[in-house]
Amino acid sequence: MTSTTSDFTGNSTPRAARPSFKALIAGWVYSVQLGRMRSVLRSMSDDQLAQIGVKRADINAYSGALMGQN
């Protein structure tokens, strides 16, 4: 038997479908790290970006690739 929980609207959701607190924190940490990386890359000059082989337009894709996003 699967345990369920109800929200304030009366909708039931299996407990297994809800993310754990640990998963929520991990997702938050990931988002903060990704944001910091993008901020640092955006603060670099075009010459500095060129030295690492990144175009300014590709910062989001590059940082996502470094963090393991597909």
Sine and cosine of phi, psi and omega as CSV:
sin_phi,cos_phi,sin_psi,cos_psi,sin_omega,cos_omega
0.00,0.00,0.76,-0.64,-0.01,-1.00
-1.00,-0.01,0.73,-0.68,0.04,-1.00
-0.97,0.23,0.65,-0.76,0.03,-1.00
-0.82,-0.58,0.28,-0.96,0.08,-1.00
-0.72,-0.70,0.49,-0.87,0.01,-1.00
-0.93,-0.37,0.63,-0.78,0.09,-1.00
-1.00,-0.04,-0.07,-1.00,-0.07,-1.00
-0.91,0.41,-0.28,0.96,0.03,-1.00
-1.00,0.00,-0.09,1.00,-0.01,-1.00
1.00,-0.01,0.01,1.00,0.03,-1.00
-0.96,0.27,0.69,-0.72,0.03,-1.00
-0.99,-0.16,0.67,-0.74,0.02,-1.00
-0.75,-0.66,0.77,-0.64,0.07,-1.00
-0.86,0.51,0.66,-0.75,-0.03,-1.00
-0.83,0.55,-0.58,0.81,-0.02,-1.00
-0.90,0.44,-0.41,0.91,-0.03,-1.00
-0.98,0.19,-0.30,0.95,0.01,-1.00
-0.99,0.10,0.69,-0.73,0.03,-1.00
-0.94,0.35,0.55,-0.83,0.03,-1.00
-0.97,0.24,0.27,-0.96,0.06,-1.00
-0.86,0.51,-0.66,0.75,0.01,-1.00
-0.87,0.49,-0.67,0.74,0.02,-1.00
-0.92,0.39,-0.60,0.80,0.04,-1.00
-0.91,0.42,-0.69,0.73,0.02,-1.00
-0.91,0.42,-0.68,0.73,0.01,-1.00
-0.87,0.49,-0.66,0.75,0.04,-1.00
-0.90,0.43,-0.64,0.77,0.03,-1.00
-0.91,0.41,-0.71,0.70,0.01,-1.00
-0.87,0.49,-0.69,0.73,0.03,-1.00
-0.85,0.52,-0.72,0.70,-0.01,-1.00
-0.89,0.46,-0.65,0.76,0.02,-1.00
-0.90,0.43,-0.72,0.70,0.01,-1.00
-0.88,0.47,-0.69,0.73,0.01,-1.00
-0.89,0.45,-0.68,0.73,0.03,-1.00
-0.89,0.46,-0.65,0.76,0.03,-1.00
-0.91,0.42,-0.67,0.74,0.01,-1.00
-0.88,0.47,-0.71,0.71,0.00,-1.00
-0.90,0.44,-0.62,0.79,0.03,-1.00
-0.89,0.46,-0.70,0.71,0.02,-1.00
-0.90,0.44,-0.71,0.70,0.00,-1.00
-0.89,0.46,-0.64,0.77,0.01,-1.00
-0.92,0.39,-0.46,0.89,-0.01,-1.00
-0.98,0.18,-0.21,0.98,0.00,-1.00
-0.97,0.23,0.48,-0.87,0.06,-1.00
-0.96,0.27,0.25,-0.97,0.04,-1.00
-0.88,0.47,-0.58,0.81,0.03,-1.00
-0.91,0.42,-0.68,0.74,0.03,-1.00
-0.90,0.44,-0.68,0.74,0.04,-1.00
-0.89,0.46,-0.64,0.77,0.01,-1.00
-0.89,0.45,-0.57,0.82,0.01,-1.00
-0.90,0.44,-0.49,0.87,0.03,-1.00
-0.98,-0.18,0.07,1.00,0.09,-1.00
0.98,0.20,0.52,0.85,-0.03,-1.00
-0.85,-0.53,0.69,-0.72,0.12,-0.99
-1.00,-0.06,0.52,-0.85,-0.03,-1.00
-0.82,0.57,-0.61,0.80,-0.01,-1.00
-0.93,0.37,-0.31,0.95,-0.05,-1.00
-0.98,-0.19,0.16,0.99,-0.07,-1.00
-0.85,0.52,-0.72,0.70,-0.04,-1.00
-0.89,0.46,-0.72,0.70,0.00,-1.00
-0.91,0.41,-0.66,0.75,-0.01,-1.00
-0.90,0.44,-0.74,0.68,-0.01,-1.00
-0.92,0.40,-0.61,0.79,0.06,-1.00
-0.89,0.45,-0.64,0.77,0.03,-1.00
-0.91,0.42,-0.65,0.76,0.02,-1.00
-0.91,0.42,-0.54,0.84,-0.03,-1.00
-1.00,0.03,-0.02,1.00,0.07,-1.00
1.00,-0.04,0.23,0.97,0.10,-0.99
-0.97,0.24,0.47,-0.88,0.06,-1.00
-0.99,-0.12,0.00,0.00,0.00,0.00
